Amino acid sequence: MSLEIKIKHIMNNFDDVSSDEFLEILDQIMLELKSNLTLEYLKGKVQKILELSSESEKKNQCKLLLPYYDWYLQGL
């Protein structure tokens, strides 16, 4: 399955996707970033999410990063 299809699947089924799956795809998106500042920002966000204890908290924080999924799709 291509990255584009995986991103669309997650965006359409966000409530059914684990935070781990969300972050795995975000890692692939981060490979496309050209700005080190943005990359470092996202790495920090991901680390904070991984440190959270409950899945619901992780999902809430992941939801805030959905614009990066949109950004990737708009660049195609």
N, CA, C and O atoms as a Maestro MAE file, in Angstrom:
{
 s_m_m2io_version
 :::
 2.0.0
}

f_m_ct {
 s_m_title
 :::
 protein
 m_atom[304] {
  # First column is atom index #
  i_m_mmod_type
  r_m_x_coord
  r_m_y_coord
  r_m_z_coord
  i_m_residue_number
  s_m_chain_name
  s_m_pdb_residue_name
  s_m_pdb_atom_name
  i_m_atomic_number
  :::
  1 25 0.848 -1.170 0.000 1 A "MET " " N  " 7
  2 3 0.000 0.000 0.000 1 A "MET " " CA " 6
  3 2 0.901 1.243 0.000 1 A "MET " " C  " 6
  4 15 1.862 1.317 0.766 1 A "MET " " O  " 8
  5 25 0.591 2.201 -0.848 2 A "SER " " N  " 7
  6 3 1.412 3.404 -0.940 2 A "SER " " CA " 6
  7 2 1.179 4.312 0.262 2 A "SER " " C  " 6
  8 15 0.177 4.194 0.968 2 A "SER " " O  " 8
  9 25 2.113 5.207 0.472 3 A "LEU " " N  " 7
  10 3 1.998 6.151 1.577 3 A "LEU " " CA " 6
  11 2 0.751 7.015 1.422 3 A "LEU " " C  " 6
  12 15 0.060 7.294 2.402 3 A "LEU " " O  " 8
  13 25 0.466 7.435 0.207 4 A "GLU " " N  " 7
  14 3 -0.728 8.251 -0.047 4 A "GLU " " CA " 6
  15 2 -1.990 7.514 0.397 4 A "GLU " " C  " 6
  16 15 -2.853 8.112 1.040 4 A "GLU " " O  " 8
  17 25 -2.111 6.256 0.071 5 A "ILE " " N  " 7
  18 3 -3.291 5.468 0.442 5 A "ILE " " CA " 6
  19 2 -3.371 5.307 1.948 5 A "ILE " " C  " 6
  20 15 -4.452 5.400 2.530 5 A "ILE " " O  " 8
  21 25 -2.217 5.063 2.588 6 A "LYS " " N  " 7
  22 3 -2.203 4.915 4.045 6 A "LYS " " CA " 6
  23 2 -2.645 6.209 4.727 6 A "LYS " " C  " 6
  24 15 -3.405 6.181 5.695 6 A "LYS " " O  " 8
  25 25 -2.162 7.340 4.214 7 A "ILE " " N  " 7
  26 3 -2.528 8.638 4.792 7 A "ILE " " CA " 6
  27 2 -4.024 8.877 4.645 7 A "ILE " " C  " 6
  28 15 -4.686 9.287 5.599 7 A "ILE " " O  " 8
  29 25 -4.553 8.627 3.472 8 A "LYS " " N  " 7
  30 3 -5.995 8.824 3.254 8 A "LYS " " CA " 6
  31 2 -6.806 7.907 4.157 8 A "LYS " " C  " 6
  32 15 -7.831 8.318 4.701 8 A "LYS " " O  " 8
  33 25 -6.355 6.676 4.320 9 A "HIS " " N  " 7
  34 3 -7.050 5.726 5.193 9 A "HIS " " CA " 6
  35 2 -7.089 6.253 6.630 9 A "HIS " " C  " 6
  36 15 -8.134 6.221 7.281 9 A "HIS " " O  " 8
  37 25 -5.959 6.730 7.111 10 A "ILE " " N  " 7
  38 3 -5.906 7.240 8.480 10 A "ILE " " CA " 6
  39 2 -6.780 8.479 8.637 10 A "ILE " " C  " 6
  40 15 -7.477 8.627 9.641 10 A "ILE " " O  " 8
  41 25 -6.745 9.357 7.658 11 A "MET " " N  " 7
  42 3 -7.561 10.571 7.754 11 A "MET " " CA " 6
  43 2 -9.051 10.249 7.736 11 A "MET " " C  " 6
  44 15 -9.842 10.908 8.411 11 A "MET " " O  " 8
  45 25 -9.423 9.253 6.977 12 A "ASN " " N  " 7
  46 3 -10.843 8.878 6.882 12 A "ASN " " CA " 6
  47 2 -11.309 8.019 8.050 12 A "ASN " " C  " 6
  48 15 -12.506 7.961 8.331 12 A "ASN " " O  " 8
  49 25 -10.390 7.357 8.730 13 A "ASN " " N  " 7
  50 3 -10.733 6.438 9.813 13 A "ASN " " CA " 6
  51 2 -9.930 6.747 11.069 13 A "ASN " " C  " 6
  52 15 -9.487 5.834 11.765 13 A "ASN " " O  " 8
  53 25 -9.743 8.015 11.360 14 A "PHE " " N  " 7
  54 3 -8.859 8.421 12.456 14 A "PHE " " CA " 6
  55 2 -9.222 7.737 13.775 14 A "PHE " " C  " 6
  56 15 -8.331 7.303 14.504 14 A "PHE " " O  " 8
  57 25 -10.496 7.635 14.089 15 A "ASP " " N  " 7
  58 3 -10.917 7.063 15.372 15 A "ASP " " CA " 6
  59 2 -10.571 5.582 15.503 15 A "ASP " " C  " 6
  60 15 -10.474 5.062 16.615 15 A "ASP " " O  " 8
  61 25 -10.387 4.908 14.380 16 A "ASP " " N  " 7
  62 3 -10.103 3.479 14.407 16 A "ASP " " CA " 6
  63 2 -8.613 3.146 14.303 16 A "ASP " " C  " 6
  64 15 -8.236 1.974 14.299 16 A "ASP " " O  " 8
  65 25 -7.780 4.162 14.221 17 A "VAL " " N  " 7
  66 3 -6.343 3.962 14.035 17 A "VAL " " CA " 6
  67 2 -5.625 4.189 15.361 17 A "VAL " " C  " 6
  68 15 -5.944 5.129 16.090 17 A "VAL " " O  " 8
  69 25 -4.668 3.340 15.670 18 A "SER " " N  " 7
  70 3 -3.904 3.503 16.914 18 A "SER " " CA " 6
  71 2 -2.929 4.672 16.776 18 A "SER " " C  " 6
  72 15 -2.553 5.060 15.670 18 A "SER " " O  " 8
  73 25 -2.536 5.214 17.907 19 A "SER " " N  " 7
  74 3 -1.560 6.308 17.879 19 A "SER " " CA " 6
  75 2 -0.231 5.808 17.304 19 A "SER " " C  " 6
  76 15 0.473 6.561 16.632 19 A "SER " " O  " 8
  77 25 0.113 4.554 17.561 20 A "ASP " " N  " 7
  78 3 1.356 3.997 17.023 20 A "ASP " " CA " 6
  79 2 1.345 3.982 15.497 20 A "ASP " " C  " 6
  80 15 2.334 4.332 14.853 20 A "ASP " " O  " 8
  81 25 0.222 3.575 14.936 21 A "GLU " " N  " 7
  82 3 0.105 3.561 13.470 21 A "GLU " " CA " 6
  83 2 0.178 4.979 12.919 21 A "GLU " " C  " 6
  84 15 0.840 5.226 11.911 21 A "GLU " " O  " 8
  85 25 -0.503 5.910 13.581 22 A "PHE " " N  " 7
  86 3 -0.483 7.310 13.163 22 A "PHE " " CA " 6
  87 2 0.951 7.837 13.152 22 A "PHE " " C  " 6
  88 15 1.380 8.463 12.183 22 A "PHE " " O  " 8
  89 25 1.684 7.584 14.225 23 A "LEU " " N  " 7
  90 3 3.048 8.095 14.342 23 A "LEU " " CA " 6
  91 2 4.000 7.413 13.368 23 A "LEU " " C  " 6
  92 15 4.962 8.027 12.906 23 A "LEU " " O  " 8
  93 25 3.739 6.159 13.056 24 A "GLU " " N  " 7
  94 3 4.561 5.443 12.078 24 A "GLU " " CA " 6
  95 2 4.467 6.121 10.706 24 A "GLU " " C  " 6
  96 15 5.476 6.299 10.023 24 A "GLU " " O  " 8
  97 25 3.258 6.493 10.315 25 A "ILE " " N  " 7
  98 3 3.061 7.181 9.034 25 A "ILE " " CA " 6
  99 2 3.645 8.585 9.097 25 A "ILE " " C  " 6
  100 15 4.227 9.060 8.121 25 A "ILE " " O  " 8
  101 25 3.495 9.249 10.233 26 A "LEU " " N  " 7
  102 3 4.065 10.591 10.390 26 A "LEU " " CA " 6
  103 2 5.588 10.548 10.223 26 A "LEU " " C  " 6
  104 15 6.173 11.469 9.653 26 A "LEU " " O  " 8
  105 25 6.224 9.498 10.712 27 A "ASP " " N  " 7
  106 3 7.669 9.331 10.515 27 A "ASP " " CA " 6
  107 2 8.024 9.301 9.033 27 A "ASP " " C  " 6
  108 15 9.039 9.865 8.623 27 A "ASP " " O  " 8
  109 25 7.194 8.650 8.236 28 A "GLN " " N  " 7
  110 3 7.442 8.582 6.796 28 A "GLN " " CA " 6
  111 2 7.245 9.949 6.149 28 A "GLN " " C  " 6
  112 15 7.975 10.319 5.230 28 A "GLN " " O  " 8
  113 25 6.255 10.697 6.634 29 A "ILE " " N  " 7
  114 3 6.022 12.047 6.117 29 A "ILE " " CA " 6
  115 2 7.209 12.947 6.465 29 A "ILE " " C  " 6
  116 15 7.617 13.782 5.658 29 A "ILE " " O  " 8
  117 25 7.756 12.776 7.659 30 A "MET " " N  " 7
  118 3 8.874 13.614 8.102 30 A "MET " " CA " 6
  119 2 10.093 13.452 7.198 30 A "MET " " C  " 6
  120 15 10.920 14.360 7.113 30 A "MET " " O  " 8
  121 25 10.213 12.323 6.532 31 A "LEU " " N  " 7
  122 3 11.323 12.120 5.600 31 A "LEU " " CA " 6
  123 2 11.252 13.082 4.409 31 A "LEU " " C  " 6
  124 15 12.259 13.335 3.748 31 A "LEU " " O  " 8
  125 25 10.063 13.609 4.144 32 A "GLU " " N  " 7
  126 3 9.849 14.510 3.012 32 A "GLU " " CA " 6
  127 2 10.068 15.981 3.374 32 A "GLU " " C  " 6
  128 15 10.099 16.839 2.492 32 A "GLU " " O  " 8
  129 25 10.219 16.272 4.655 33 A "LEU " " N  " 7
  130 3 10.365 17.663 5.084 33 A "LEU " " CA " 6
  131 2 11.710 18.226 4.669 33 A "LEU " " C  " 6
  132 15 12.730 17.539 4.730 33 A "LEU " " O  " 8
  133 25 11.706 19.473 4.249 34 A "LYS " " N  " 7
  134 3 12.939 20.136 3.828 34 A "LYS " " CA " 6
  135 2 13.457 21.082 4.911 34 A "LYS " " C  " 6
  136 15 14.626 21.468 4.889 34 A "LYS " " O  " 8
  137 25 12.601 21.456 5.853 35 A "SER " " N  " 7
  138 3 12.973 22.393 6.910 35 A "SER " " CA " 6
  139 2 13.402 21.639 8.167 35 A "SER " " C  " 6
  140 15 12.621 20.886 8.747 35 A "SER " " O  " 8
  141 25 14.648 21.850 8.578 36 A "ASN " " N  " 7
  142 3 15.133 21.205 9.793 36 A "ASN " " CA " 6
  143 2 14.378 21.689 11.017 36 A "ASN " " C  " 6
  144 15 14.179 20.930 11.966 36 A "ASN " " O  " 8
  145 25 13.960 22.938 11.005 37 A "LEU " " N  " 7
  146 3 13.211 23.485 12.127 37 A "LEU " " CA " 6
  147 2 11.893 22.736 12.313 37 A "LEU " " C  " 6
  148 15 11.533 22.376 13.434 37 A "LEU " " O  " 8
  149 25 11.178 22.504 11.220 38 A "THR " " N  " 7
  150 3 9.917 21.771 11.274 38 A "THR " " CA " 6
  151 2 10.164 20.326 11.688 38 A "THR " " C  " 6
  152 15 9.401 19.763 12.474 38 A "THR " " O  " 8
  153 25 11.209 19.736 11.171 39 A "LEU " " N  " 7
  154 3 11.546 18.352 11.499 39 A "LEU " " CA " 6
  155 2 11.837 18.210 12.993 39 A "LEU " " C  " 6
  156 15 11.342 17.282 13.633 39 A "LEU " " O  " 8
  157 25 12.624 19.109 13.545 40 A "GLU " " N  " 7
  158 3 12.941 19.059 14.970 40 A "GLU " " CA " 6
  159 2 11.690 19.288 15.816 40 A "GLU " " C  " 6
  160 15 11.514 18.647 16.852 40 A "GLU " " O  " 8
  161 25 10.824 20.198 15.378 41 A "TYR " " N  " 7
  162 3 9.566 20.457 16.077 41 A "TYR " " CA " 6
  163 2 8.729 19.173 16.144 41 A "TYR " " C  " 6
  164 15 8.231 18.796 17.204 41 A "TYR " " O  " 8
  165 25 8.587 18.519 15.000 42 A "LEU " " N  " 7
  166 3 7.774 17.294 14.954 42 A "LEU " " CA " 6
  167 2 8.401 16.170 15.770 42 A "LEU " " C  " 6
  168 15 7.688 15.420 16.436 42 A "LEU " " O  " 8
  169 25 9.700 16.045 15.728 43 A "LYS " " N  " 7
  170 3 10.364 15.010 16.530 43 A "LYS " " CA " 6
  171 2 10.073 15.233 18.012 43 A "LYS " " C  " 6
  172 15 9.837 14.277 18.750 43 A "LYS " " O  " 8
  173 25 10.090 16.492 18.447 44 A "GLY " " N  " 7
  174 3 9.768 16.814 19.830 44 A "GLY " " CA " 6
  175 2 8.334 16.466 20.173 44 A "GLY " " C  " 6
  176 15 8.059 15.925 21.244 44 A "GLY " " O  " 8
  177 25 7.414 16.777 19.264 45 A "LYS " " N  " 7
  178 3 5.998 16.453 19.471 45 A "LYS " " CA " 6
  179 2 5.800 14.950 19.572 45 A "LYS " " C  " 6
  180 15 5.084 14.475 20.453 45 A "LYS " " O  " 8
  181 25 6.426 14.202 18.682 46 A "VAL " " N  " 7
  182 3 6.305 12.747 18.683 46 A "VAL " " CA " 6
  183 2 6.835 12.177 19.998 46 A "VAL " " C  " 6
  184 15 6.217 11.289 20.585 46 A "VAL " " O  " 8
  185 25 7.973 12.684 20.457 47 A "GLN " " N  " 7
  186 3 8.549 12.205 21.711 47 A "GLN " " CA " 6
  187 2 7.595 12.459 22.874 47 A "GLN " " C  " 6
  188 15 7.420 11.596 23.735 47 A "GLN " " O  " 8
  189 25 6.980 13.637 22.901 48 A "LYS " " N  " 7
  190 3 6.025 13.958 23.977 48 A "LYS " " CA " 6
  191 2 4.821 13.015 23.924 48 A "LYS " " C  " 6
  192 15 4.332 12.573 24.964 48 A "LYS " " O  " 8
  193 25 4.347 12.710 22.726 49 A "ILE " " N  " 7
  194 3 3.209 11.800 22.576 49 A "ILE " " CA " 6
  195 2 3.579 10.411 23.089 49 A "ILE " " C  " 6
  196 15 2.792 9.775 23.789 49 A "ILE " " O  " 8
  197 25 4.766 9.947 22.744 50 A "LEU " " N  " 7
  198 3 5.202 8.613 23.170 50 A "LEU " " CA " 6
  199 2 5.323 8.507 24.690 50 A "LEU " " C  " 6
  200 15 5.187 7.419 25.249 50 A "LEU " " O  " 8
  201 25 5.575 9.621 25.350 51 A "GLU " " N  " 7
  202 3 5.719 9.628 26.799 51 A "GLU " " CA " 6
  203 2 4.377 9.607 27.534 51 A "GLU " " C  " 6
  204 15 4.334 9.319 28.730 51 A "GLU " " O  " 8
  205 25 3.287 9.908 26.833 52 A "LEU " " N  " 7
  206 3 1.969 9.907 27.463 52 A "LEU " " CA " 6
  207 2 1.564 8.483 27.825 52 A "LEU " " C  " 6
  208 15 1.972 7.524 27.170 52 A "LEU " " O  " 8
  209 25 0.763 8.360 28.867 53 A "SER " " N  " 7
  210 3 0.416 7.021 29.352 53 A "SER " " CA " 6
  211 2 -0.859 6.454 28.740 53 A "SER " " C  " 6
  212 15 -0.950 5.243 28.541 53 A "SER " " O  " 8
  213 25 -1.831 7.281 28.442 54 A "SER " " N  " 7
  214 3 -3.094 6.725 27.949 54 A "SER " " CA " 6
  215 2 -3.242 6.913 26.442 54 A "SER " " C  " 6
  216 15 -2.798 7.911 25.874 54 A "SER " " O  " 8
  217 25 -3.864 5.947 25.823 55 A "GLU " " N  " 7
  218 3 -4.085 5.988 24.379 55 A "GLU " " CA " 6
  219 2 -4.971 7.174 23.999 55 A "GLU " " C  " 6
  220 15 -4.764 7.783 22.949 55 A "GLU " " O  " 8
  221 25 -5.947 7.507 24.829 56 A "SER " " N  " 7
  222 3 -6.845 8.631 24.496 56 A "SER " " CA " 6
  223 2 -6.070 9.953 24.481 56 A "SER " " C  " 6
  224 15 -6.324 10.805 23.629 56 A "SER " " O  " 8
  225 25 -5.134 10.132 25.408 57 A "GLU " " N  " 7
  226 3 -4.305 11.338 25.402 57 A "GLU " " CA " 6
  227 2 -3.426 11.368 24.151 57 A "GLU " " C  " 6
  228 15 -3.260 12.411 23.520 57 A "GLU " " O  " 8
  229 25 -2.873 10.221 23.810 58 A "LYS " " N  " 7
  230 3 -2.030 10.139 22.620 58 A "LYS " " CA " 6
  231 2 -2.828 10.491 21.370 58 A "LYS " " C  " 6
  232 15 -2.354 11.224 20.501 58 A "LYS " " O  " 8
  233 25 -4.048 9.959 21.291 59 A "LYS " " N  " 7
  234 3 -4.896 10.228 20.118 59 A "LYS " " CA " 6
  235 2 -5.237 11.715 20.018 59 A "LYS " " C  " 6
  236 15 -5.244 12.278 18.923 59 A "LYS " " O  " 8
  237 25 -5.518 12.349 21.156 60 A "ASN " " N  " 7
  238 3 -5.822 13.779 21.147 60 A "ASN " " CA " 6
  239 2 -4.645 14.587 20.619 60 A "ASN " " C  " 6
  240 15 -4.834 15.538 19.862 60 A "ASN " " O  " 8
  241 25 -3.452 14.219 21.008 61 A "GLN " " N  " 7
  242 3 -2.259 14.920 20.534 61 A "GLN " " CA " 6
  243 2 -1.978 14.610 19.059 61 A "GLN " " C  " 6
  244 15 -1.544 15.486 18.311 61 A "GLN " " O  " 8
  245 25 -2.222 13.384 18.652 62 A "CYS " " N  " 7
  246 3 -2.043 13.021 17.240 62 A "CYS " " CA " 6
  247 2 -2.995 13.819 16.351 62 A "CYS " " C  " 6
  248 15 -2.632 14.239 15.252 62 A "CYS " " O  " 8
  249 25 -4.192 14.018 16.833 63 A "LYS " " N  " 7
  250 3 -5.194 14.754 16.050 63 A "LYS " " CA " 6
  251 2 -4.684 16.153 15.701 63 A "LYS " " C  " 6
  252 15 -4.993 16.681 14.632 63 A "LYS " " O  " 8
  253 25 -3.912 16.746 16.595 64 A "LEU " " N  " 7
  254 3 -3.362 18.075 16.352 64 A "LEU " " CA " 6
  255 2 -2.315 18.073 15.233 64 A "LEU " " C  " 6
  256 15 -1.986 19.127 14.689 64 A "LEU " " O  " 8
  257 25 -1.801 16.906 14.896 65 A "LEU " " N  " 7
  258 3 -0.775 16.800 13.853 65 A "LEU " " CA " 6
  259 2 -1.348 16.403 12.490 65 A "LEU " " C  " 6
  260 15 -0.594 16.220 11.534 65 A "LEU " " O  " 8
  261 25 -2.651 16.270 12.394 66 A "LEU " " N  " 7
  262 3 -3.283 15.924 11.109 66 A "LEU " " CA " 6
  263 2 -2.967 16.911 9.978 66 A "LEU " " C  " 6
  264 15 -2.918 16.496 8.820 66 A "LEU " " O  " 8
  265 25 -2.751 18.199 10.268 67 A "PRO " " N  " 7
  266 3 -2.400 19.104 9.156 67 A "PRO " " CA " 6
  267 2 -1.158 18.678 8.381 67 A "PRO " " C  " 6
  268 15 -1.024 19.026 7.208 67 A "PRO " " O  " 8
  269 25 -0.257 17.940 9.002 68 A "TYR " " N  " 7
  270 3 0.927 17.457 8.286 68 A "TYR " " CA " 6
  271 2 0.543 16.373 7.277 68 A "TYR " " C  " 6
  272 15 1.191 16.223 6.241 68 A "TYR " " O  " 8
  273 25 -0.504 15.628 7.585 69 A "TYR " " N  " 7
  274 3 -1.032 14.656 6.626 69 A "TYR " " CA " 6
  275 2 -1.612 15.404 5.425 69 A "TYR " " C  " 6
  276 15 -1.368 15.037 4.276 69 A "TYR " " O  " 8
  277 25 -2.383 16.456 5.709 70 A "ASP " " N  " 7
  278 3 -2.947 17.283 4.627 70 A "ASP " " CA " 6
  279 2 -1.834 17.871 3.766 70 A "ASP " " C  " 6
  280 15 -1.910 17.859 2.538 70 A "ASP " " O  " 8
  281 25 -0.801 18.386 4.430 71 A "TRP " " N  " 7
  282 3 0.316 18.990 3.715 71 A "TRP " " CA " 6
  283 2 0.925 17.994 2.735 71 A "TRP " " C  " 6
  284 15 1.205 18.334 1.586 71 A "TRP " " O  " 8
  285 25 1.125 16.777 3.192 72 A "TYR " " N  " 7
  286 3 1.731 15.762 2.317 72 A "TYR " " CA " 6
  287 2 0.846 15.509 1.099 72 A "TYR " " C  " 6
  288 15 1.333 15.449 -0.030 72 A "TYR " " O  " 8
  289 25 -0.452 15.361 1.337 73 A "LEU " " N  " 7
  290 3 -1.364 15.071 0.228 73 A "LEU " " CA " 6
  291 2 -1.443 16.241 -0.761 73 A "LEU " " C  " 6
  292 15 -1.567 16.022 -1.966 73 A "LEU " " O  " 8
  293 25 -1.373 17.442 -0.273 74 A "GLN " " N  " 7
  294 3 -1.444 18.607 -1.163 74 A "GLN " " CA " 6
  295 2 -0.212 18.727 -2.061 74 A "GLN " " C  " 6
  296 15 -0.273 19.318 -3.139 74 A "GLN " " O  " 8
  297 25 0.898 18.162 -1.607 75 A "GLY " " N  " 7
  298 3 2.116 18.223 -2.394 75 A "GLY " " CA " 6
  299 2 2.191 17.192 -3.504 75 A "GLY " " C  " 6
  300 15 3.123 17.209 -4.309 75 A "GLY " " O  " 8
  301 25 1.211 16.289 -3.554 76 A "LEU " " N  " 7
  302 3 1.244 15.240 -4.589 76 A "LEU " " CA " 6
  303 2 0.740 15.736 -5.914 76 A "LEU " " C  " 6
  304 15 0.704 14.979 -6.883 76 A "LEU " " O  " 8
  :::
 }
 m_bond[303] {
  # First column is bond index #
  i_m_from
  i_m_to
  i_m_order
  :::
  1 1 2 1
  2 2 3 1
  3 3 4 2
  4 3 5 1
  5 5 6 1
  6 6 7 1
  7 7 8 2
  8 7 9 1
  9 9 10 1
  10 10 11 1
  11 11 12 2
  12 11 13 1
  13 13 14 1
  14 14 15 1
  15 15 16 2
  16 15 17 1
  17 17 18 1
  18 18 19 1
  19 19 20 2
  20 19 21 1
  21 21 22 1
  22 22 23 1
  23 23 24 2
  24 23 25 1
  25 25 26 1
  26 26 27 1
  27 27 28 2
  28 27 29 1
  29 29 30 1
  30 30 31 1
  31 31 32 2
  32 31 33 1
  33 33 34 1
  34 34 35 1
  35 35 36 2
  36 35 37 1
  37 37 38 1
  38 38 39 1
  39 39 40 2
  40 39 41 1
  41 41 42 1
  42 42 43 1
  43 43 44 2
  44 43 45 1
  45 45 46 1
  46 46 47 1
  47 47 48 2
  48 47 49 1
  49 49 50 1
  50 50 51 1
  51 51 52 2
  52 51 53 1
  53 53 54 1
  54 54 55 1
  55 55 56 2
  56 55 57 1
  57 57 58 1
  58 58 59 1
  59 59 60 2
  60 59 61 1
  61 61 62 1
  62 62 63 1
  63 63 64 2
  64 63 65 1
  65 65 66 1
  66 66 67 1
  67 67 68 2
  68 67 69 1
  69 69 70 1
  70 70 71 1
  71 71 72 2
  72 71 73 1
  73 73 74 1
  74 74 75 1
  75 75 76 2
  76 75 77 1
  77 77 78 1
  78 78 79 1
  79 79 80 2
  80 79 81 1
  81 81 82 1
  82 82 83 1
  83 83 84 2
  84 83 85 1
  85 85 86 1
  86 86 87 1
  87 87 88 2
  88 87 89 1
  89 89 90 1
  90 90 91 1
  91 91 92 2
  92 91 93 1
  93 93 94 1
  94 94 95 1
  95 95 96 2
  96 95 97 1
  97 97 98 1
  98 98 99 1
  99 99 100 2
  100 99 101 1
  101 101 102 1
  102 102 103 1
  103 103 104 2
  104 103 105 1
  105 105 106 1
  106 106 107 1
  107 107 108 2
  108 107 109 1
  109 109 110 1
  110 110 111 1
  111 111 112 2
  112 111 113 1
  113 113 114 1
  114 114 115 1
  115 115 116 2
  116 115 117 1
  117 117 118 1
  118 118 119 1
  119 119 120 2
  120 119 121 1
  121 121 122 1
  122 122 123 1
  123 123 124 2
  124 123 125 1
  125 125 126 1
  126 126 127 1
  127 127 128 2
  128 127 129 1
  129 129 130 1
  130 130 131 1
  131 131 132 2
  132 131 133 1
  133 133 134 1
  134 134 135 1
  135 135 136 2
  136 135 137 1
  137 137 138 1
  138 138 139 1
  139 139 140 2
  140 139 141 1
  141 141 142 1
  142 142 143 1
  143 143 144 2
  144 143 145 1
  145 145 146 1
  146 146 147 1
  147 147 148 2
  148 147 149 1
  149 149 150 1
  150 150 151 1
  151 151 152 2
  152 151 153 1
  153 153 154 1
  154 154 155 1
  155 155 156 2
  156 155 157 1
  157 157 158 1
  158 158 159 1
  159 159 160 2
  160 159 161 1
  161 161 162 1
  162 162 163 1
  163 163 164 2
  164 163 165 1
  165 165 166 1
  166 166 167 1
  167 167 168 2
  168 167 169 1
  169 169 170 1
  170 170 171 1
  171 171 172 2
  172 171 173 1
  173 173 174 1
  174 174 175 1
  175 175 176 2
  176 175 177 1
  177 177 178 1
  178 178 179 1
  179 179 180 2
  180 179 181 1
  181 181 182 1
  182 182 183 1
  183 183 184 2
  184 183 185 1
  185 185 186 1
  186 186 187 1
  187 187 188 2
  188 187 189 1
  189 189 190 1
  190 190 191 1
  191 191 192 2
  192 191 193 1
  193 193 194 1
  194 194 195 1
  195 195 196 2
  196 195 197 1
  197 197 198 1
  198 198 199 1
  199 199 200 2
  200 199 201 1
  201 201 202 1
  202 202 203 1
  203 203 204 2
  204 203 205 1
  205 205 206 1
  206 206 207 1
  207 207 208 2
  208 207 209 1
  209 209 210 1
  210 210 211 1
  211 211 212 2
  212 211 213 1
  213 213 214 1
  214 214 215 1
  215 215 216 2
  216 215 217 1
  217 217 218 1
  218 218 219 1
  219 219 220 2
  220 219 221 1
  221 221 222 1
  222 222 223 1
  223 223 224 2
  224 223 225 1
  225 225 226 1
  226 226 227 1
  227 227 228 2
  228 227 229 1
  229 229 230 1
  230 230 231 1
  231 231 232 2
  232 231 233 1
  233 233 234 1
  234 234 235 1
  235 235 236 2
  236 235 237 1
  237 237 238 1
  238 238 239 1
  239 239 240 2
  240 239 241 1
  241 241 242 1
  242 242 243 1
  243 243 244 2
  244 243 245 1
  245 245 246 1
  246 246 247 1
  247 247 248 2
  248 247 249 1
  249 249 250 1
  250 250 251 1
  251 251 252 2
  252 251 253 1
  253 253 254 1
  254 254 255 1
  255 255 256 2
  256 255 257 1
  257 257 258 1
  258 258 259 1
  259 259 260 2
  260 259 261 1
  261 261 262 1
  262 262 263 1
  263 263 264 2
  264 263 265 1
  265 265 266 1
  266 266 267 1
  267 267 268 2
  268 267 269 1
  269 269 270 1
  270 270 271 1
  271 271 272 2
  272 271 273 1
  273 273 274 1
  274 274 275 1
  275 275 276 2
  276 275 277 1
  277 277 278 1
  278 278 279 1
  279 279 280 2
  280 279 281 1
  281 281 282 1
  282 282 283 1
  283 283 284 2
  284 283 285 1
  285 285 286 1
  286 286 287 1
  287 287 288 2
  288 287 289 1
  289 289 290 1
  290 290 291 1
  291 291 292 2
  292 291 293 1
  293 293 294 1
  294 294 295 1
  295 295 296 2
  296 295 297 1
  297 297 298 1
  298 298 299 1
  299 299 300 2
  300 299 301 1
  301 301 302 1
  302 302 303 1
  303 303 304 2
  :::
 }
}
